C-alpha cells in the first residue's frame, strides 16, 4: 500500500509540473478582444470662407452612422456675426476613405481670435464628446485662419 501511495504522490507532482494535471476552477473567463473597434472616425476642423469647415473621415472597416453636434464660440477684436455657432449634422459614411464635409456658417469679424470648440458624436451605442478651448487664430473679415484641429474616435 505504501508503494501505491508513494507512486501516486510522485506521479501527481511530475504530471502537475508538466501541466498535465489541473485543478478545476469556477472562475469564468470573458474573452474580449481589446483591439476590435466598432469604428474609427476622424473629425478635423479648420477655418474657411465665412466660417468653419468640418471634415469627417471614416478610417475603420465599418460604416459610421450617427449625429454630430458642434458648438463653436469665437471671440475676436471685432465680431459682427457668428460669435456663437451651433449646428447638428446627420453623418452616414461608408468605410475606407469616404469623407463627409460640413460647413458651420456665417462668421464675419476682424482681428486676433480665440476659438472654443466642443461637440458630441452620437451613435446608437453611445455618445463620444470632444472639445478644445483657447485655440488661437485670426479672422480677416470673411475668412477664418487657424491651424487644423483633429479629433479621433473612439
N, C-alpha and C positions, 0 to 999 in steps of 0.2 A: 504494500500500500504506500510506503514511503517513497518508493521509486516512481510510482504514478503521480503522486503529488509533486515531487521534485521535477519530473518531466513536464507536468502541466504548467508549473510556475516558470520554468525556463523557456518553454515554448511561447507562453504569453509575453514574456519580456522580449524575446527575439522577434516574434511577429509584430509586437507593438512598436519595436524600434524601427522596423522597416515599413511601418504604416499599413500593415495588413489587418490589424485589429482596431476597431473603432468603438467608442462608447456612444450610444445613442443620445441625442440631444433634442429637446423640444423647441429649441430656438429656430425660428424660421428666417430664412434669408430672402430679402427682397432684392431682386436684380434689376437695378435701374441703370441704364446706360447714360452717364452724365454728358457724353459727347453729342448725343442726339438733341437737336433743337427743332422746335416746331417751324421756325422761320428765322431768317437772318435779314434784317432790314437796316438800311442806312438812310438817314434823313439829313440833308445838307441845306443850310440856309445861307443865302448870300444876297447882297444888295443888287438893285437893278433900277430900271427906269420906273419912276412913280411909286416905288415901294420895294418889296422883298420877293425873291423867287425861292420857292421851296422845291427841292428835287427829292423824290423818294425812289430808292433803288432796292430791288429785291435781290439780295446776294445768295439766298438759300435755294433749296430744291423744292420747296413747297409754295403754292400760291398764297398770297397775303391778302386778306380781306378784313377791313376794319374802318374805323373813323379816326381821322386826325384832327384834333382841336389844337389851335395855336393862338397864343396871345403875345403880342409884341408891343412893348412900351418904349417909345423913343423920346429922349429929351435932347433938344438942341438949342443953340443960341436963339434962333428964330424958328418957331414951329407954327406953320399956318394950318396945315391939315394933316391928320394921321398920327397924332401923338400916341394914341392907344388904338391898336388894330387887333381885331379878333376875327377868326374865321374857322369854320369846320368843313372838312373835306371828306368825301367817301373815297376810300382807297381800295382798289382791286387790281393787283399786279401779279402777273404770272412769273414763274421762276426764271432765273438767268439774269440777263442784262436788261430786263424790262424796266422802264422808268416812267414815273408819273411826275409831271411838272405842274405846280400850282403857284398862283400869284396872290400876294396879300397887298392890296392897293386901297386907297390912294395915299400918298405921302408927299407933302411939299414943305420944305423948310430950308434952313441955311445954317452952316457952321459946324463946329465940332459936336459930335453926338455920342450919347451913351444909350445902348440898347439893352433891354431886359427881355429875354425870350423864355417863355415857358409853354408847355403843352402836354398833351396826353394822347397816346395812341391806344385806342380801344379795340380789342378783338373779342371774340366770343369766349376766349379763355382767360381774359384778364385785361387790366389796364397797365400800360407802361408809360410812366411820366418822365419828362425830361425838362431841363431848364438850364439857363445860364444868365448870370447877371453881370452888369457892368462891362459889356462888350463895347469897345471903342470904335468909332468910325467918323465919317464926315458926310454931311448932306449938302449937296450943291443944287439948290432949287428942286429939281425933279429927279435927281439921281442920288442913290444911296451907295456909299462906298464903305465897305468894311470887310475884313478877312472872312473867308468862308468858315462856317461853323458846322461841324458834323457830329451827329448823334448815331450810335449803333444800338440795335435791339436784337435779341434780348440781352 
